[in-house]
Amino acid sequence: MATVNTYLNFNGNCEAAFNFYKSIFGGTFSYLGRFGEMPEDDGYTVPEADKNKIMHVGLPIGKTILMGSDTGGDWAPKFVQGNNFSISINPETKEEADTLFNGLSEGGQVTMPMEVTFWGAYFGMFTDKFGVNWMVNFESQQDNS
């Protein structure tokens, strides 16, 4: 069965927010990566102003992971404080990822179709027909099916 985590988006202050959360919950970040660490793709270059922003951070809290990132570039104008979160699903198989993505996105708006990413996951994003933002992230090294 898939696990579900909360994914928060910030307008440039993700690192400060997650350092605050870490000071309350304790622990260490499972990952912290910046946009400047992304490989360039199809002529896309990360704008200089976004290179130090957080691309992804994870803070384990109990059996879940609080995740987050900064918005930037084309995503920044769509940032709305108060609606700056997604539900992140981590399925156990690629087939489950496709089933969940296709079912939940029906009637909604796909913002990134399911595809293999540079970080090695099979990943996609969408807003469902009720306006809820979702991410589906299958760690493909778990299962090569």
C-alpha positions, 0 to 999 in steps of 0.5 A: 500500500502507498504511503502518503506525506505532506509536501509544502511549497514556499516563496523563497523561505523553505530553508528557514521554515524547515530549519524551524520545523527541525528545531521543534521536531528534532531529527535530521533532513533525509535530503536537502537539495538546491535548484542549482544542483539540478542538471540542465535539460533541453536548453533550460538553465536555472535562473541565477536568482533561484540556484540557492533556493530549495528544490527538495527537502525532507524531514522525517517525523515519526512514520511520515516525512514532511517535504518541501521546496521553494517555488521559482521561475515559471512556478513562482507566479502560481504560488498562493500562500494557504494553498501551497501544499500537495499530497505526496503519494509513494506507491510500492510499484510502478503499476500502482503509481500509474493507477493512482495517477490516472485515477486521481487526475481524471477530470483534473489538470496534469502539470507533469505527466508520469516520467522517469526523473533525473533523481531516478524516481518515476514521478508526476504531478497534477491538481485533481478536479476538486483543486487538490494538488498531488504528487506521485513518486515511485522510487524505481530502484525499489522495483524495476517492473 
